[in-house]
Amino acid sequence: MESFKLQSYAKADLALLYSPRSGVATALQNLYRWMKRNENLMSELEAVGYNKYRHSFLKQEVGIIVKYLGEP
């Protein structure tokens, strides 16, 4: 299996890495739910300027997500 690469990802692509057996919509809902339930994760994302309307996660944001949720 290929190792996880820390880089920017389209939100749908990262969500599918975390939920590979789900459809895109379900994978996104799961990822957003996990993120919202983790207050420290959301606080750290907000501190670096996370924009929930952007269609991708920046490399720094992916690093923060992985820090709290683990590698997909």
PARO-941719 format. One record per atom (N, C-alpha, C, O): residue number from 1; residue in one letter; x, y, z. Coordinates in nm, 3 decimals. Atoms other than C-alpha are relative to their C-alpha. Layout:
<sites>
[NUM "a" [X Y Z]]
...
</sites>
This chain:
<sites>
[1 "m" [0.084 -0.119 0.000]]
[1 "m" [0.000 0.000 0.000]]
[1 "m" [0.088 0.124 0.000]]
[1 "m" [0.193 0.128 0.063]]
[2 "e" [-0.072 -0.125 0.010]]
[2 "e" [0.115 0.350 -0.081]]
[2 "e" [-0.008 0.077 0.131]]
[2 "e" [-0.114 0.081 0.194]]
[3 "s" [0.002 -0.076 -0.125]]
[3 "s" [0.215 0.564 0.217]]
[3 "s" [-0.069 0.135 -0.024]]
[3 "s" [-0.069 0.187 -0.135]]
[4 "f" [0.073 -0.127 0.008]]
[4 "f" [0.018 0.879 0.291]]
[4 "f" [0.098 0.113 -0.023]]
[4 "f" [0.202 0.121 0.044]]
[5 "k" [-0.085 -0.115 0.032]]
[5 "k" [0.170 1.194 0.143]]
[5 "k" [-0.064 0.126 0.054]]
[5 "k" [-0.180 0.156 0.024]]
[6 "l" [0.048 -0.126 -0.055]]
[6 "l" [0.132 1.521 0.332]]
[6 "l" [0.011 0.106 -0.110]]
[6 "l" [0.120 0.149 -0.147]]
[7 "q" [0.009 -0.098 0.107]]
[7 "q" [0.018 1.766 0.064]]
[7 "q" [-0.140 0.060 0.003]]
[7 "q" [-0.223 0.019 0.084]]
[8 "s" [0.137 -0.051 0.007]]
[8 "s" [-0.285 1.974 -0.026]]
[8 "s" [-0.086 -0.104 -0.072]]
[8 "s" [-0.039 -0.175 -0.160]]
[9 "y" [0.094 0.097 0.057]]
[9 "y" [-0.591 1.766 -0.114]]
[9 "y" [-0.134 0.069 -0.025]]
[9 "y" [-0.174 0.156 0.053]]
[10 "a" [0.140 -0.038 0.015]]
[10 "a" [-0.933 1.834 -0.260]]
[10 "a" [-0.072 -0.062 0.120]]
[10 "a" [-0.039 -0.173 0.162]]
[11 "k" [0.069 0.051 -0.119]]
[11 "k" [-1.172 1.791 0.032]]
[11 "k" [-0.060 -0.137 -0.026]]
[11 "k" [-0.054 -0.225 0.061]]
[12 "a" [0.060 0.130 0.033]]
[12 "a" [-1.349 1.505 -0.144]]
[12 "a" [0.106 -0.110 -0.004]]
[12 "a" [0.081 -0.222 0.041]]
[13 "d" [-0.107 0.100 0.008]]
[13 "d" [-1.019 1.326 -0.209]]
[13 "d" [0.049 -0.042 0.138]]
[13 "d" [0.069 -0.161 0.164]]
[14 "l" [-0.044 0.034 -0.135]]
[14 "l" [-0.907 1.348 0.153]]
[14 "l" [-0.108 -0.079 0.074]]
[14 "l" [-0.079 -0.175 0.144]]
[15 "a" [0.111 0.071 -0.065]]
[15 "a" [-1.251 1.240 0.275]]
[15 "a" [-0.006 -0.145 -0.046]]
[15 "a" [-0.031 -0.235 0.034]]
[16 "l" [0.003 0.137 0.053]]
[16 "l" [-1.237 0.934 0.048]]
[16 "l" [0.118 -0.083 0.050]]
[16 "l" [0.108 -0.205 0.061]]
[17 "l" [-0.111 0.074 -0.059]]
[17 "l" [-0.896 0.843 0.189]]
[17 "l" [-0.037 -0.049 0.140]]
[17 "l" [0.005 -0.158 0.180]]
[18 "y" [0.044 0.039 -0.133]]
[18 "y" [-1.054 0.834 0.535]]
[18 "y" [-0.116 -0.099 -0.004]]
[18 "y" [-0.131 -0.180 0.088]]
[19 "s" [0.117 0.089 0.012]]
[19 "s" [-1.369 0.652 0.416]]
[19 "s" [-0.003 -0.060 -0.141]]
[19 "s" [-0.090 -0.026 -0.221]]
[20 "p" [-0.013 0.049 0.138]]
[20 "p" [-1.266 0.453 0.108]]
[20 "p" [-0.118 -0.083 -0.051]]
[20 "p" [-0.134 -0.097 -0.173]]
[21 "r" [0.113 0.083 0.044]]
[21 "r" [-1.578 0.235 0.100]]
[21 "r" [-0.130 0.079 -0.011]]
[21 "r" [-0.236 0.022 -0.035]]
[22 "s" [0.118 -0.086 0.005]]
[22 "s" [-1.816 0.531 0.103]]
[22 "s" [-0.003 0.079 -0.130]]
[22 "s" [0.098 0.092 -0.198]]
[23 "g" [0.012 -0.095 0.110]]
[23 "g" [-1.948 0.756 -0.170]]
[23 "g" [0.056 0.134 0.043]]
[23 "g" [0.084 0.155 0.160]]
[24 "v" [-0.060 -0.130 -0.029]]
[24 "v" [-1.816 1.109 -0.193]]
[24 "v" [-0.080 0.077 0.105]]
[24 "v" [-0.022 0.128 0.202]]
[25 "a" [0.081 -0.078 -0.095]]
[25 "a" [-2.107 1.273 -0.010]]
[25 "a" [0.009 -0.055 0.141]]
[25 "a" [0.025 0.020 0.237]]
[26 "t" [-0.006 0.063 -0.133]]
[26 "t" [-2.101 1.024 0.277]]
[26 "t" [0.139 0.018 0.061]]
[26 "t" [0.151 0.046 0.180]]
[27 "a" [-0.137 -0.018 -0.049]]
[27 "a" [-1.721 1.044 0.306]]
[27 "a" [0.021 0.142 0.050]]
[27 "a" [0.083 0.163 0.155]]
[28 "l" [-0.012 -0.140 -0.043]]
[28 "l" [-1.738 1.424 0.325]]
[28 "l" [-0.076 0.024 0.130]]
[28 "l" [-0.025 0.090 0.220]]
[29 "q" [0.079 -0.017 -0.122]]
[29 "q" [-2.014 1.412 0.587]]
[29 "q" [0.073 -0.060 0.120]]
[29 "q" [0.076 0.000 0.227]]
[30 "n" [-0.074 0.064 -0.109]]
[30 "n" [-1.810 1.169 0.797]]
[30 "n" [0.119 0.085 0.042]]
[30 "n" [0.139 0.108 0.161]]
[31 "l" [-0.119 -0.080 -0.033]]
[31 "l" [-1.494 1.380 0.776]]
[31 "l" [-0.041 0.128 0.072]]
[31 "l" [0.019 0.163 0.174]]
[32 "y" [0.045 -0.123 -0.065]]
[32 "y" [-1.680 1.702 0.861]]
[32 "y" [-0.051 -0.027 0.142]]
[32 "y" [-0.025 0.052 0.233]]
[33 "r" [0.052 0.036 -0.133]]
[33 "r" [-1.853 1.529 1.154]]
[33 "r" [0.115 -0.024 0.096]]
[33 "r" [0.114 0.025 0.209]]
[34 "w" [-0.116 0.027 -0.087]]
[34 "w" [-1.522 1.402 1.293]]
[34 "w" [0.074 0.129 0.034]]
[34 "w" [0.119 0.148 0.147]]
[35 "m" [-0.069 -0.125 -0.023]]
[35 "m" [-1.368 1.745 1.251]]
[35 "m" [-0.077 0.087 0.101]]
[35 "m" [-0.017 0.141 0.194]]
[36 "k" [0.080 -0.085 -0.087]]
[36 "k" [-1.655 1.931 1.421]]
[36 "k" [-0.004 -0.051 0.143]]
[36 "k" [-0.015 0.029 0.237]]
[37 "r" [0.002 0.058 -0.135]]
[37 "r" [-1.652 1.692 1.717]]
[37 "r" [0.131 0.020 0.074]]
[37 "r" [0.138 -0.002 0.195]]
[38 "n" [-0.131 -0.018 -0.062]]
[38 "n" [-1.287 1.770 1.782]]
[38 "n" [0.028 0.151 0.010]]
[38 "n" [0.076 0.213 -0.085]]
[39 "e" [-0.013 -0.145 -0.019]]
[39 "e" [-1.276 2.121 1.927]]
[39 "e" [0.144 0.049 -0.019]]
[39 "e" [0.166 0.157 -0.075]]
[40 "n" [-0.140 -0.040 0.016]]
[40 "n" [-0.895 2.132 1.938]]
[40 "n" [0.039 0.006 -0.147]]
[40 "n" [0.110 0.097 -0.191]]
[41 "l" [-0.026 0.002 0.144]]
[41 "l" [-0.875 2.038 1.571]]
[41 "l" [-0.058 0.125 -0.067]]
[41 "l" [0.011 0.193 -0.143]]
[42 "m" [0.064 -0.115 0.062]]
[42 "m" [-1.123 2.308 1.471]]
[42 "m" [0.066 0.131 0.043]]
[42 "m" [0.081 0.222 -0.038]]
[43 "s" [-0.067 -0.121 -0.049]]
[43 "s" [-0.950 2.570 1.689]]
[43 "s" [0.132 0.022 -0.074]]
[43 "s" [0.165 0.133 -0.114]]
[44 "e" [-0.129 -0.012 0.068]]
[44 "e" [-0.615 2.495 1.530]]
[44 "e" [-0.019 0.034 -0.148]]
[44 "e" [0.058 0.112 -0.204]]
[45 "l" [0.028 -0.033 0.140]]
[45 "l" [-0.763 2.503 1.179]]
[45 "l" [-0.040 0.147 -0.015]]
[45 "l" [0.007 0.215 -0.106]]
[46 "e" [0.042 -0.140 0.006]]
[46 "e" [-0.929 2.837 1.248]]
[46 "e" [0.118 0.094 0.020]]
[46 "e" [0.123 0.202 -0.040]]
[47 "a" [-0.118 -0.083 -0.027]]
[47 "a" [-0.598 2.974 1.378]]
[47 "a" [0.088 0.017 -0.124]]
[47 "a" [0.159 0.117 -0.135]]
[48 "v" [-0.082 -0.011 0.122]]
[48 "v" [-0.433 2.906 1.040]]
[48 "v" [-0.082 0.051 -0.119]]
[48 "v" [-0.033 0.053 -0.232]]
[49 "g" [0.080 -0.061 0.105]]
[49 "g" [-0.720 3.059 0.842]]
[49 "g" [-0.082 -0.096 -0.083]]
[49 "g" [-0.110 -0.069 -0.200]]
[50 "y" [0.083 0.097 0.072]]
[50 "y" [-0.925 2.754 0.745]]
[50 "y" [-0.127 0.065 -0.053]]
[50 "y" [-0.195 0.138 0.019]]
[51 "n" [0.120 -0.053 0.065]]
[51 "n" [-1.202 2.845 0.501]]
[51 "n" [-0.087 -0.119 -0.040]]
[51 "n" [-0.051 -0.196 -0.129]]
[52 "k" [0.084 0.117 0.025]]
[52 "k" [-1.488 2.595 0.502]]
[52 "k" [-0.060 0.002 -0.141]]
[52 "k" [-0.111 -0.101 -0.187]]
[53 "y" [0.057 -0.009 0.134]]
[53 "y" [-1.602 2.718 0.159]]
[53 "y" [0.101 -0.033 -0.111]]
[53 "y" [0.062 -0.054 -0.226]]
[54 "r" [-0.103 0.037 0.099]]
[54 "r" [-1.271 2.642 -0.017]]
[54 "r" [-0.016 -0.149 -0.033]]
[54 "r" [-0.053 -0.227 0.055]]
[55 "h" [0.020 0.138 0.044]]
[55 "h" [-1.281 2.316 -0.215]]
[55 "h" [0.118 -0.092 0.030]]
[55 "h" [0.116 -0.210 -0.004]]
[56 "s" [-0.116 0.083 -0.032]]
[56 "s" [-0.945 2.195 -0.090]]
[56 "s" [0.054 0.034 0.138]]
[56 "s" [0.028 0.141 0.193]]
[57 "f" [-0.074 -0.023 -0.125]]
[57 "f" [-0.741 2.157 0.226]]
[57 "f" [0.144 0.033 -0.039]]
[57 "f" [0.203 -0.038 -0.121]]
[58 "l" [-0.140 -0.032 0.022]]
[58 "l" [-0.401 2.327 0.222]]
[58 "l" [0.088 -0.101 0.073]]
[58 "l" [0.042 -0.170 0.163]]
[59 "k" [-0.093 0.096 -0.061]]
[59 "k" [-0.094 2.122 0.316]]
[59 "k" [0.004 0.017 0.152]]
[59 "k" [0.003 -0.082 0.225]]
[60 "q" [-0.005 -0.026 -0.144]]
[60 "q" [-0.082 2.288 0.659]]
[60 "q" [-0.127 -0.052 0.069]]
[60 "q" [-0.121 -0.107 0.179]]
[61 "e" [0.127 0.047 -0.056]]
[61 "e" [-0.450 2.208 0.719]]
[61 "e" [-0.005 -0.153 0.004]]
[61 "e" [-0.054 -0.212 0.100]]
[62 "v" [-0.006 0.147 0.002]]
[62 "v" [-0.399 1.845 0.616]]
[62 "v" [0.087 -0.049 0.115]]
[62 "v" [0.053 -0.147 0.181]]
[63 "g" [-0.087 0.037 -0.111]]
[63 "g" [-0.113 1.826 0.866]]
[63 "g" [-0.073 0.006 0.134]]
[63 "g" [-0.054 -0.080 0.219]]
[64 "i" [0.075 -0.015 -0.124]]
[64 "i" [-0.343 1.949 1.143]]
[64 "i" [-0.105 -0.110 0.011]]
[64 "i" [-0.122 -0.168 0.117]]
[65 "i" [0.102 0.106 -0.002]]
[65 "i" [-0.619 1.705 1.047]]
[65 "i" [0.063 -0.134 0.034]]
[65 "i" [0.010 -0.209 0.115]]
[66 "v" [-0.070 0.126 -0.026]]
[66 "v" [-0.372 1.415 1.047]]
[66 "v" [0.048 -0.005 0.145]]
[66 "v" [0.048 -0.112 0.206]]
[67 "k" [-0.045 -0.006 -0.139]]
[67 "k" [-0.238 1.529 1.385]]
[67 "k" [-0.110 -0.048 0.095]]
[67 "k" [-0.082 -0.117 0.192]]
[68 "y" [0.112 0.034 -0.090]]
[68 "y" [-0.585 1.484 1.541]]
[68 "y" [-0.074 -0.127 -0.039]]
[68 "y" [-0.122 -0.199 0.048]]
[69 "l" [0.077 0.117 0.045]]
[69 "l" [-0.745 1.211 1.328]]
[69 "l" [0.088 -0.118 -0.038]]
[69 "l" [0.037 -0.229 -0.058]]
[70 "g" [-0.089 0.105 0.045]]
[70 "g" [-0.438 1.009 1.235]]
[70 "g" [0.004 -0.005 -0.151]]
[70 "g" [-0.076 0.059 -0.218]]
[71 "e" [-0.008 0.014 0.145]]
[71 "e" [-0.332 0.912 0.886]]
[71 "e" [-0.116 -0.084 -0.050]]
[71 "e" [-0.160 -0.178 0.017]]
[72 "p" [0.111 0.081 0.054]]
[72 "p" [-0.608 0.781 0.662]]
[72 "p" [0.047 -0.140 -0.037]]
[72 "p" [-0.033 -0.221 -0.084]]
</sites>
